[in-house]
């Protein structure tokens, strides 16, 4: 278990409480690797989101992309 308390990152290693100044150091001490940000979240932040098919067509035009309209 890893948690932040009073500005320190805490972990228990072999029953002993260890404190680290950064989350990365605490994770490294536990043998965990920080995978970084979720790649899907990064894509969602960059990609426009549309509520309807019509909004997408207005933004891109009908000839661009492979849009399939569902009833």
N, C-alpha and C positions, 0 to 999 in steps of 0.2 A: 504494500500500500504506500502510495506517495501522496503527500498533502502539503499545503502551504500554511504556515503558522508564524505570525509576527514577522513576515518578510523573509523567512527561511523555509527552504524546502526540506521536509522531513521524511525519512524512510527508516524502516526497521530491517537491519541486516543481522542475521543470526541472533535475533532477540535484542540487539542493541540499537538504540535510537541514534541515528546519524543525521546531522543537519548540514545543508549545503546552501550556498548563496543563490544558485540558479537551478531551475528545473532540469536543465540539460545535465548538469553535474550529478544531481540526484539519480536521474534515470541511468546515467552511465555507471554509477556505483552499483545499481541494482542489476546491471547487465542488460538493460533495456535500451533500445535504439529509438530515438525520436524520429518518427516517419515524416515529420513536417506537416504542412497544411494538406488537407484533403484535396486531391486534384479535381474532383467533381465540383467542390465549392468554388475553386478558382475559375473553372469554366462557367459556372452559373453566374458568377459576378460579372464576367465579360459578355456573356450572351444575352441578347434582348429576350424578354419574356413576353409572350402574347397570350391574351385571354381567349381570343377567338381566331379562327382561320382568316376571317376578314381583316383583322388587324395585321396579320402577317403579310397578306396580299397587298394591303395598302402600303406597307413599309418596303416590301421587296418587289412587288409586281407579280403577275401571274406566271410569267415565263421563267422566273428564277427559282431554282430549287425544285425538289420533288414533293409537292404538297398533295396529300390525299385527304379529300373532304369526306367526313363521315356524317351520316344522317342521324 
